[in-house]
Amino acid sequence: MAKKGKGNRVQVILECTEHKESGMPGTSRYISTKNRKNTPERLEVKKYNPVLKKVTVHREIK
């Protein structure tokens, strides 16, 4: 039987760090999941930003 409970996997929102600093309108955000137990710190991933048209660092926001 499967274990029932809260679980360690949570959804997180990743937001572009360079886009915020550039001052351009709009935002680049992605939704992903992470394991709370294995990675308690904030997630940081390189993803494509369609507004800036390049790959940038996206960091987890609250």
N, CA, C and O atoms as a Tinker XYZ file with bonds, in Angstrom:
   248  protein
     1  N      0.832000   -1.178000    0.000000    73     2
     2  CA     0.000000    0.000000    0.000000    64     1     3
     3  C      0.880000    1.246000    0.000000    63     2     4     5
     4  O      1.908000    1.286000    0.677000    81     3
     5  N      0.480000    2.250000   -0.752000    73     3     6
     6  CA     1.256000    3.478000   -0.863000    64     5     7
     7  C      1.203000    4.269000    0.437000    63     6     8     9
     8  O      0.204000    4.267000    1.157000    81     7
     9  N      2.307000    4.940000    0.707000    73     7    10
    10  CA     2.404000    5.758000    1.913000    64     9    11
    11  C      1.642000    7.071000    1.699000    63    10    12    13
    12  O      1.870000    7.765000    0.708000    81    11
    13  N      0.755000    7.406000    2.607000    73    11    14
    14  CA    -0.025000    8.639000    2.496000    64    13    15
    15  C      0.548000    9.670000    3.458000    63    14    16    17
    16  O      1.017000    9.330000    4.544000    81    15
    17  N      0.505000   10.912000    3.053000    73    15    18
    18  CA     0.993000   11.976000    3.922000    64    17    19
    19  C      1.277000   13.234000    3.125000    63    18    20    21
    20  O      0.840000   13.375000    1.983000    81    19
    21  N      2.004000   14.134000    3.732000    73    19    22
    22  CA     2.276000   15.416000    3.118000    64    21    23
    23  C      3.227000   15.284000    1.929000    63    22    24    25
    24  O      3.016000   15.925000    0.900000    81    23
    25  N      4.259000   14.469000    2.056000    73    23    26
    26  CA     5.196000   14.291000    0.957000    64    25    27
    27  C      6.280000   15.350000    0.951000    63    26    28    29
    28  O      6.123000   16.431000    1.518000    81    27
    29  N      7.392000   15.015000    0.292000    73    27    30
    30  CA     8.531000   15.928000    0.256000    64    29    31
    31  C      8.602000   16.769000   -1.014000    63    30    32    33
    32  O      9.341000   17.753000   -1.056000    81    31
    33  N      7.848000   16.402000   -2.052000    73    31    34
    34  CA     7.930000   17.100000   -3.327000    64    33    35
    35  C      6.964000   18.284000   -3.331000    63    34    36    37
    36  O      5.773000   18.132000   -3.061000    81    35
    37  N      7.504000   19.474000   -3.644000    73    35    38
    38  CA     6.697000   20.694000   -3.662000    64    37    39
    39  C      6.893000   21.435000   -4.984000    63    38    40    41
    40  O      7.935000   21.303000   -5.627000    81    39
    41  N      5.888000   22.214000   -5.386000    73    39    42
    42  CA     6.000000   23.046000   -6.580000    64    41    43
    43  C      6.692000   24.348000   -6.223000    63    42    44    45
    44  O      6.408000   24.939000   -5.181000    81    43
    45  N      7.601000   24.800000   -7.081000    73    43    46
    46  CA     8.303000   26.061000   -6.867000    64    45    47
    47  C      8.204000   26.910000   -8.128000    63    46    48    49
    48  O      8.047000   26.379000   -9.227000    81    47
    49  N      8.295000   28.220000   -7.970000    73    47    50
    50  CA     8.279000   29.148000   -9.095000    64    49    51
    51  C      9.692000   29.682000   -9.281000    63    50    52    53
    52  O     10.313000   30.165000   -8.334000    81    51
    53  N     10.199000   29.592000  -10.519000    73    51    54
    54  CA    11.529000   30.085000  -10.845000    64    53    55
    55  C     11.381000   31.382000  -11.631000    63    54    56    57
    56  O     10.664000   31.429000  -12.630000    81    55
    57  N     12.069000   32.445000  -11.175000    73    55    58
    58  CA    11.982000   33.747000  -11.836000    64    57    59
    59  C     13.365000   34.187000  -12.298000    63    58    60    61
    60  O     14.357000   33.952000  -11.608000    81    59
    61  N     13.433000   34.823000  -13.464000    73    59    62
    62  CA    14.689000   35.266000  -14.053000    64    61    63
    63  C     15.314000   36.376000  -13.203000    63    62    64    65
    64  O     14.633000   37.321000  -12.806000    81    63
    65  N     16.625000   36.252000  -12.928000    73    63    66
    66  CA    17.323000   37.259000  -12.126000    64    65    67
    67  C     17.769000   38.432000  -12.994000    63    66    68    69
    68  O     17.709000   39.577000  -12.545000    81    67
    69  N     18.211000   38.180000  -14.221000    73    67    70
    70  CA    18.684000   39.246000  -15.107000    64    69    71
    71  C     17.540000   40.137000  -15.586000    63    70    72    73
    72  O     17.731000   41.337000  -15.784000    81    71
    73  N     16.366000   39.566000  -15.771000    73    71    74
    74  CA    15.213000   40.329000  -16.257000    64    73    75
    75  C     14.783000   41.378000  -15.237000    63    74    76    77
    76  O     14.424000   42.497000  -15.604000    81    75
    77  N     14.819000   41.013000  -13.957000    73    75    78
    78  CA    14.434000   41.960000  -12.905000    64    77    79
    79  C     15.370000   43.159000  -12.889000    63    78    80    81
    80  O     14.930000   44.292000  -12.692000    81    79
    81  N     16.672000   42.909000  -13.098000    73    79    82
    82  CA    17.673000   43.976000  -13.053000    64    81    83
    83  C     17.636000   44.871000  -14.296000    63    82    84    85
    84  O     18.002000   46.044000  -14.224000    81    83
    85  N     17.190000   44.316000  -15.449000    73    83    86
    86  CA    17.210000   45.068000  -16.702000    64    85    87
    87  C     16.145000   46.166000  -16.742000    63    86    88    89
    88  O     16.320000   47.167000  -17.436000    81    87
    89  N     15.047000   45.992000  -16.007000    73    87    90
    90  CA    13.990000   46.994000  -15.978000    64    89    91
    91  C     13.015000   46.893000  -17.140000    63    90    92    93
    92  O     12.140000   47.747000  -17.282000    81    91
    93  N     13.147000   45.864000  -17.974000    73    91    94
    94  CA    12.239000   45.665000  -19.102000    64    93    95
    95  C     10.878000   45.198000  -18.589000    63    94    96    97
    96  O     10.808000   44.535000  -17.554000    81    95
    97  N      9.794000   45.532000  -19.298000    73    95    98
    98  CA     8.468000   45.081000  -18.852000    64    97    99
    99  C      8.310000   43.574000  -19.005000    63    98   100   101
   100  O      8.962000   42.945000  -19.839000    81    99
   101  N      7.429000   43.010000  -18.181000    73    99   102
   102  CA     7.166000   41.571000  -18.229000    64   101   103
   103  C      8.112000   40.788000  -17.342000    63   102   104   105
   104  O      9.083000   41.332000  -16.818000    81   103
   105  N      7.825000   39.514000  -17.178000    73   103   106
   106  CA     8.693000   38.645000  -16.385000    64   105   107
   107  C      8.806000   37.293000  -17.060000    63   106   108   109
   108  O      7.942000   36.904000  -17.845000    81   107
   109  N      9.874000   36.582000  -16.748000    73   107   110
   110  CA    10.065000   35.223000  -17.235000    64   109   111
   111  C     10.003000   34.306000  -16.028000    63   110   112   113
   112  O     10.877000   34.348000  -15.162000    81   111
   113  N      8.967000   33.476000  -15.972000    73   111   114
   114  CA     8.797000   32.558000  -14.836000    64   113   115
   115  C      8.510000   31.156000  -15.333000    63   114   116   117
   116  O      7.844000   30.966000  -16.351000    81   115
   117  N      9.019000   30.181000  -14.604000    73   115   118
   118  CA     8.765000   28.769000  -14.873000    64   117   119
   119  C      8.274000   28.115000  -13.592000    63   118   120   121
   120  O      8.616000   28.563000  -12.497000    81   119
   121  N      7.473000   27.055000  -13.716000    73   119   122
   122  CA     7.032000   26.273000  -12.564000    64   121   123
   123  C      7.733000   24.926000  -12.636000    63   122   124   125
   124  O      7.768000   24.288000  -13.688000    81   123
   125  N      8.292000   24.501000  -11.506000    73   123   126
   126  CA     9.004000   23.230000  -11.436000    64   125   127
   127  C      8.719000   22.590000  -10.082000    63   126   128   129
   128  O      8.045000   23.183000   -9.240000    81   127
   129  N      9.232000   21.383000   -9.875000    73   127   130
   130  CA     9.093000   20.730000   -8.575000    64   129   131
   131  C     10.461000   20.415000   -8.023000    63   130   132   133
   132  O     11.419000   20.253000   -8.778000    81   131
   133  N     10.557000   20.329000   -6.714000    73   131   134
   134  CA    11.803000   19.943000   -6.074000    64   133   135
   135  C     11.499000   19.108000   -4.845000    63   134   136   137
   136  O     10.402000   19.169000   -4.290000    81   135
   137  N     12.476000   18.336000   -4.432000    73   135   138
   138  CA    12.349000   17.525000   -3.240000    64   137   139
   139  C     12.835000   18.362000   -2.057000    63   138   140   141
   140  O     14.009000   18.725000   -1.983000    81   139
   141  N     11.931000   18.660000   -1.145000    73   139   142
   142  CA    12.225000   19.508000    0.006000    64   141   143
   143  C     13.315000   18.915000    0.903000    63   142   144   145
   144  O     14.106000   19.648000    1.497000    81   143
   145  N     13.348000   17.590000    0.994000    73   143   146
   146  CA    14.298000   16.909000    1.872000    64   145   147
   147  C     15.727000   16.957000    1.317000    63   146   148   149
   148  O     16.678000   17.168000    2.069000    81   147
   149  N     15.876000   16.759000   -0.008000    73   147   150
   150  CA    17.206000   16.731000   -0.612000    64   149   151
   151  C     17.773000   18.109000   -0.899000    63   150   152   153
   152  O     18.987000   18.296000   -0.822000    81   151
   153  N     16.928000   19.078000   -1.227000    73   151   154
   154  CA    17.392000   20.436000   -1.544000    64   153   155
   155  C     16.619000   21.463000   -0.729000    63   154   156   157
   156  O     15.670000   22.061000   -1.237000    81   155
   157  N     17.009000   21.678000    0.529000    73   155   158
   158  CA    16.290000   22.654000    1.359000    64   157   159
   159  C     16.567000   24.106000    0.942000    63   158   160   161
   160  O     15.748000   24.986000    1.206000    81   159
   161  N     17.714000   24.366000    0.292000    73   159   162
   162  CA    18.029000   25.730000   -0.126000    64   161   163
   163  C     17.256000   26.072000   -1.399000    63   162   164   165
   164  O     16.624000   25.207000   -2.005000    81   163
   165  N     17.316000   27.343000   -1.795000    73   163   166
   166  CA    16.582000   27.787000   -2.975000    64   165   167
   167  C     17.213000   27.232000   -4.250000    63   166   168   169
   168  O     18.435000   27.175000   -4.385000    81   167
   169  N     16.359000   26.830000   -5.170000    73   167   170
   170  CA    16.778000   26.228000   -6.420000    64   169   171
   171  C     17.238000   27.303000   -7.403000    63   170   172   173
   172  O     16.642000   28.378000   -7.475000    81   171
   173  N     18.308000   27.012000   -8.169000    73   171   174
   174  CA    18.839000   27.938000   -9.156000    64   173   175
   175  C     19.137000   27.148000  -10.429000    63   174   176   177
   176  O     19.965000   26.237000  -10.409000    81   175
   177  N     18.467000   27.489000  -11.544000    73   175   178
   178  CA    18.568000   26.727000  -12.786000    64   177   179
   179  C     18.729000   27.686000  -13.958000    63   178   180   181
   180  O     18.153000   28.774000  -13.957000    81   179
   181  N     19.512000   27.284000  -14.960000    73   179   182
   182  CA    19.625000   28.074000  -16.183000    64   181   183
   183  C     18.479000   27.688000  -17.116000    63   182   184   185
   184  O     18.329000   26.520000  -17.476000    81   183
   185  N     17.669000   28.684000  -17.506000    73   183   186
   186  CA    16.518000   28.465000  -18.382000    64   185   187
   187  C     16.501000   29.566000  -19.447000    63   186   188   189
   188  O     17.168000   30.591000  -19.310000    81   187
   189  N     15.727000   29.332000  -20.505000    73   187   190
   190  CA    15.617000   30.303000  -21.597000    64   189   191
   191  C     14.635000   31.411000  -21.238000    63   190   192   193
   192  O     13.527000   31.149000  -20.770000    81   191
   193  N     15.053000   32.644000  -21.463000    73   191   194
   194  CA    14.201000   33.804000  -21.257000    64   193   195
   195  C     13.762000   34.316000  -22.626000    63   194   196   197
   196  O     14.588000   34.851000  -23.365000    81   195
   197  N     12.475000   34.166000  -22.991000    73   195   198
   198  CA    12.022000   34.575000  -24.323000    64   197   199
   199  C     12.048000   36.081000  -24.560000    63   198   200   201
   200  O     12.134000   36.507000  -25.711000    81   199
   201  N     11.978000   36.889000  -23.527000    73   199   202
   202  CA    11.995000   38.344000  -23.699000    64   201   203
   203  C     13.410000   38.821000  -24.019000    63   202   204   205
   204  O     13.603000   39.629000  -24.928000    81   203
   205  N     14.404000   38.322000  -23.271000    73   203   206
   206  CA    15.802000   38.691000  -23.508000    64   205   207
   207  C     16.427000   37.860000  -24.628000    63   206   208   209
   208  O     17.503000   38.190000  -25.126000    81   207
   209  N     15.746000   36.780000  -25.021000    73   207   210
   210  CA    16.193000   35.876000  -26.091000    64   209   211
   211  C     17.561000   35.260000  -25.808000    63   210   212   213
   212  O     18.412000   35.183000  -26.694000    81   211
   213  N     17.764000   34.820000  -24.550000    73   211   214
   214  CA    18.987000   34.112000  -24.202000    64   213   215
   215  C     18.755000   33.279000  -22.943000    63   214   216   217
   216  O     17.738000   33.426000  -22.266000    81   215
   217  N     19.702000   32.415000  -22.643000    73   215   218
   218  CA    19.616000   31.566000  -21.458000    64   217   219
   219  C     20.128000   32.360000  -20.261000    63   218   220   221
   220  O     21.224000   32.920000  -20.304000    81   219
   221  N     19.336000   32.408000  -19.200000    73   219   222
   222  CA    19.697000   33.167000  -17.999000    64   221   223
   223  C     19.466000   32.309000  -16.763000    63   222   224   225
   224  O     18.862000   31.239000  -16.838000    81   223
   225  N     19.953000   32.789000  -15.630000    73   223   226
   226  CA    19.768000   32.088000  -14.361000    64   225   227
   227  C     18.394000   32.426000  -13.806000    63   226   228   229
   228  O     18.038000   33.598000  -13.677000    81   227
   229  N     17.625000   31.395000  -13.478000    73   227   230
   230  CA    16.301000   31.552000  -12.852000    64   229   231
   231  C     16.405000   31.033000  -11.423000    63   230   232   233
   232  O     16.884000   29.921000  -11.200000    81   231
   233  N     15.962000   31.826000  -10.461000    73   231   234
   234  CA    16.052000   31.478000   -9.041000    64   233   235
   235  C     14.670000   31.313000   -8.455000    63   234   236   237
   236  O     13.718000   31.977000   -8.864000    81   235
   237  N     14.575000   30.427000   -7.502000    73   235   238
   238  CA    13.293000   30.145000   -6.820000    64   237   239
   239  C     12.851000   31.373000   -6.026000    63   238   240   241
   240  O     13.644000   31.998000   -5.321000    81   239
   241  N     11.555000   31.704000   -6.159000    73   239   242
   242  CA    10.985000   32.786000   -5.356000    64   241   243
   243  C      9.988000   32.177000   -4.381000    63   242   244   245
   244  O      9.560000   31.035000   -4.547000    81   243
   245  N      9.626000   32.942000   -3.372000    73   243   246
   246  CA     8.703000   32.431000   -2.345000    64   245   247
   247  C      7.301000   32.376000   -2.851000    63   246   248
   248  O      6.396000   31.972000   -2.120000    81   247
